[in-house]
């Protein structure tokens, strides 16, 4: 009898000890959230509006166009991204190879000097073999490089890779540079999906927060298509990150984030809906992307292609899009001065039957807007213009 | 002789798993398909291995079935939610403390109180998450992964097909037949 009681007492003590251990173990994430993480990177700081902190002066209209890379027979290139990388320098990245998804596709970079107006010779930033060696993973193909600069002047390269299958099996990797893109860290893989790490892709840079953190718009396209937001906090030894859906309604991908000041964000989306006549989608968030309005159609026709938008100093939206329901044969500069309700065509940048002008990217330096895009799948074209040129277009038409 | 044979098989398996024949090892290729093997996967692997190697199984058929059922249920709920088949995406709630941590703590406490052998696995989930032992930063990735769902479905199928045989006085001793 006494022995039984002893055994039972011992068993209960063991159970109670186990329960105390469990409670203590679950206290760690609790304290992390409410005492540590809150102060480090999830603080409700203002979203940075990307104007490099300067107002433009009264300069004469300026517009220049050139090519980032030379055309080579049998070489396709696509999906450029640009960012300021040092004083009066613009870094452009894109991918090129024999065809999209081929094993010889590599990510290239070139640097533009605003002072001279010249692009440097393209160099390979990362290829499939290098990516595989750095990640110690099988890599079938690379794509969609995106460069972004955080509030501590580090450059981040995010790019997608697949071990098997198409782009819907893509996962994201990143590299970081602390010297304006001269040298880069080894690639690291992000685990962003619970299901075999499928399928996260990226197209546009994000919005900077304080302390070097940023929001990166990404998207998912495995069975369902939907946009997501990656909160990236690089201030610890290993970057912390969180992914959440912007919306799971509709078929919106490739979000473009446009900060509105404070905690307000507007997002524009590529629309992959199956209907013949579809429009660019748009949604709003008033809490730094934590919650979003349902995506609404704008009045901009859309052929299911890449697009880019940016907010100007006066609050107007400037966009580069394929203004069509069915093809990528034109690339058009559009503007809205009423928060996306109505749009004006400022200039048709490219037009060519049977040609492709697509996947625009945009950034802003101290003096100019810089736009790059895929030119007939053979080259990356670059435009630079200032606000005075835009004003002239606005006042006098195309 | 038999011990040497077992050791040789073990060493050979380890060699072909970790030696980088084509720049990458078989383990690297496996991690290319599933970059984050969960604590659940690790636990299932240890349970199955121990049941094969030891005469006394670590976990009974019933508990193995319950573990597989838990893995399948949780995985399907998580994946349907993340992949957009359910309106509410629970995956972001796994990065930092949320209601789901309370749910998991509650389940773990119940398992401990009932003296369930799987309570050790549930403790291992949160202990490993706190120590950041896996590449993922999300607690749910410590509980399950795609590979575990597939294996658990297979286990459930195997256990239900062989239910009678495994529960008979002769076959019920081991969770899986000992070779």
Interface residues (C-beta under 8 A of the other chain):
Chain A: X11 X15 X18 X19 X21 X22 X23 X25 X26 X28 X29 X30 X32 X33 X34 X37 X132 X133 X136 X137 X138 X139 X163 X164 X171 X189 X191 X193 X194 X195 X196 X197 X220 X222 X223 X224 X226 X238 X240 X241 X242 X243 X244 X245 X248
Chain B: X23 X24 X28 X29 X31 X32 X33 X34 X35 X36 X78 X79 X82 X83 X84 X85 X87 X89 X91 X92 X95 X96 X97 X101 X102 X104 X105 X108 X109 X112 X113 X115 X119 X123 X126 X127 X129 X130 X132 X135 X136 X137 X138 X139 X140 X141 X144 X145 X146 X147
